[in-house]
Amino acid sequence: MKERIGVYICHCGGNISDYVDVERVRQAVENDRGVVLAKTTVFACSDSNQNDMVDDIKKHNLDGVIVASCSPKLHLATFRSVTERGDLNKYTYVHTNIREQASWAHSDDKIGATEKAILLVKAAIAKSRYAEPLYPNQFEAEKTIAVIGAGISGMKAAVSLSDKNTSVILIEKENKVGGHTATWGPLAMSDEKGSDLSHRIYSDLLQRDNVTVLTGSEVISSKGSIGNFTLKVRKRAQQAGDPVETMEFNVGSVVVATGFDPYLPKAGEFGFSSYENVITLPDFKHLIDSFSGKYLEYRGKRINRIAYIYCVGSRQVDGENRYCSRYCCTSVIHAAIQAKKKFKEIYNFHFNRGIRTYGKQELLYAESLQQGDIYLQSFEDAPPQVYAENGKTKVKIKDVLTKEKELEIEADLVVLVTGMVPRADNSIGTMFKLPKGRDKFFNEVHMKLRPVETVIDGITIAGTCQGPKNIVESVNSALSAAAKSYSYISKGMLETEPIVAEVNTDLCAWCGKCAEACPFDAIGQKDVNGKQVAVINNSVCKGCGMCAPVCPPDAINLINYSSEEMMSMIEQLAGG
């Protein structure tokens, strides 16, 4: 039991001290059993305070450290590192969150916020008394990485991993690489063709001995965990009569880069499938890229006036796709510019809800305005209307920019600017149990602190399977995912958190309830001295504790969160 505990209470520059009386908190806990040092600090995370904490640990011979500050998501690792520098086991450190849980939660009640902060710190002290040294679990890691999806993101991730002298298995479901980008003509901001960009990256991959590219192949099963996944891959027959191949690969980590689907408008949505001259943006881009006549034609009719309707399938008022698809504004403006440059007498009318050509893409918007394109902005709850009158297709809008004046345009062609939606085939997500966000794309652990990691250790996500992105953003995401995946297996030896579940085999009689409750498939069954008991896969267990409360004989405990620790914390929180 810890007898020399140091407690540090942070002002957080005012985020805490504006609502919590930190000095009162210090006074309330300084005489608790085991506490030999209690301090307040303006910024606990500052370098100077960290150095002071290291000195305090050594000077006062502390055997436990507590910092009461912000969320552990921000600085748990920071203060664990401080305790290590003070020659303590980092897992004896206890963090308590009095910013989000007291100061911010009760900013309208300063007295209540202070009282709650006192209870939270006292509970942390109670836990610290029982905190035991722990050591990471170590496993050998397979130094091969699988990249699933060979679009731009997947190929760039493979290139990055190859540069790190890592063996890469690049798996693509389609018979060709490049994804959607490979079907595109000139790209915005560079005017390099999408097909040329895809071919250039693919040619580079083919020159690398440590990259294996499998097209027409898909992962059909996965076993194992971080450091040692076994993927079963089925390669389709290339020609009739050829056998279907099934291969197995052992990999240490996986980069998922399965891309997106373009939104397909519903029948009747802005006239789609009702009028033959209403098409989607991908179809329009293909039309202007492939048509070589002097004048633009569609279905044998000459096109002069084009109406572009933005945010089809994105930012929906009535619908599930509430997000912005990010690339659409830039893509359609670039396509409109290309159309006007390539064909004579084209007039572009942009029916938008606010233009989002951010960064350098703003130059395209300026060019579009300079060439005479007309922009009309609708209200969020009053989108443009597409209808036919006397054999003509018309678009009507109540325009924000002209003080709600109702304007009507006769269009030879209506282009629906469709956004991105998650892939309809979600077999990979189901196989790896990847969580999804509200937008139904794969979800990262934290958008700022862990932007490409998933809750499944060893699985990273890259590109548009994570959410709408343009090519530059997708490539940056891919490079980040590649670097993170490489970090898992680079040393050949993998360390995982020691805070996992443990089974008392004397009490366990295998009923299976713990395995049913486990969201990570970390619990199996084995024979011990003639009886079946639960066994924990430490490399997969996340220490979530879901198994412990459902165990009838109370045979499962969570390391570092024993019943003794938890009950002592509850006693303090209850005012004991």
Protein Blocks (a to p, Z undefined) as FASTA:
>chain_A
ZZbdcddddfklolmmmmpcfklmmmmmmmgghiabdcddfblmbmklmmmmmmmmmmno
pabdcdddddfklmmmmmmmmmmmnopafklpccddfklmmmmmmmmlmklmmmmmmmmm
mmmmmmmmmpccdddddddddfbdcdehjafklmmmmmmmmmnopacddddfblbehijm
lmpccdehklpafklmmmmmmmmmmmpmkbccdehiacfbdeddehiacdddddddfbgh
iacdddddddfbdcddebjadddddehiahiakamkbccfklmmmmmmmpccfbdceehi
acfbdcddehihiaifbdjblbcehlmmmmmmmmmmmmmmmpghiacddddebiadehjl
lmmmmmmmmnopacddddfklccddddeehiacdddddfklgopacddddfbdcdddddd
ddfblmlmmmnopacdfkopacdfblklmmmbcfbehiacehjlnoccdfklmmmmmmmm
mmmmmmmmmnopacddfbdcdddfklpgoeolmmmmpmnlpaccddeehiacddddfklo
golommmmmmmnlpaccehiafklmmmmmmmmnoZZ
